[in-house]
Amino acid sequence: MAEWFEDGELWRELYPVLFTEDRLRLGEEEVSKVLRLTGLAEVTNVAVLDLCCGPGRHAVPLARRGLRVTAVDRTRLLLDDARERARLAGVAVELVEADMREFKRLVAFDLALSLFTSFGYFAARGEDLQVLRNVRASLRPHGVFVMDMVGKEWLACHFLRTRSRTLPDGAILVERCEVVDDWTGLDGEWILIREGRARTFRYRLSVYSGQELRDRLHQAGFARVDLYGNPDGGPYDREASRLIAVARPVA
C-alpha cells in the first residue's frame, strides 16, 4: 500500500499552499540563520546535503553562496521545480531522486539539513531512526546536522483540531487533524475546495518532543545534540516556536 507522501496529486494540488512565493523567498534568510547557528557562516568549500529538499528553497540559496549542494527528494515534481530554480539562479545543484530512508553517501558532507518539518513521515517510527543513521554515516567526523520541525510541546499548547483559510485563487483549504497513539503522531487531512469540487488528501506525521528527538539522535550515533527554540538560537523553552536540533558526530 502506498504511503501518503507518495501521492503525486497531493504535491501537485497543494504546491501553491505549501510553497508560497513568500515562503520560497524566506529560504535565503533561513539559510543565513542555519549557517550562523552551526558556525559555518564564514566557511567555504562546504559540502551540504539538503534532505527532502522540495523545490529547492534552501538548496538554491546555499549554492548561491558557493557551497557544494546535493539536494535529495523522492518527488519528481518538486525536483523538477528545484532544477528550474537553480537554472534561473545560474547555480549548480546536484539533484538526486531518492527516498531518504535509502539515501546514504559515506563520509561525504560537512553539513546536512532536514528543514520545514521534513521528518517523521513514516508509519513505522523505526524508519525515522534509519534516516538519522543514514545522515550520521553520510557526515564527515566534524560535520553537523540541523533538523527543524514542529515540536510536541508547541503542539500541546497550540493544537487546533480544525482550521481553514481562503487561498489567493479563491479556493478554500480545510485542515483537520487528530492526535493519535498516545501523543506520538498526528493523523490529518487536507480538504481542498475549488469551484465546488472537493479533494481530500490524508497524511500521517510522527511528532517528537525535544527530549525524544535528542534521544533518537543519540541512538543514531550523534555524540552532541543542542536544542533551540527558533532559528536565531533562542532556548527551547515555553516560548519556542520551532524545535531545532543541531547534532554533531563528535562532542
Summary of the structure (lengths in Angstrom):
residues: 251
radius of gyration: 17.8
end to end distance: 41.0
largest distance: 56.2
contacts: 777
relative contact order: 0.14
helix: 33%
strand: 31%
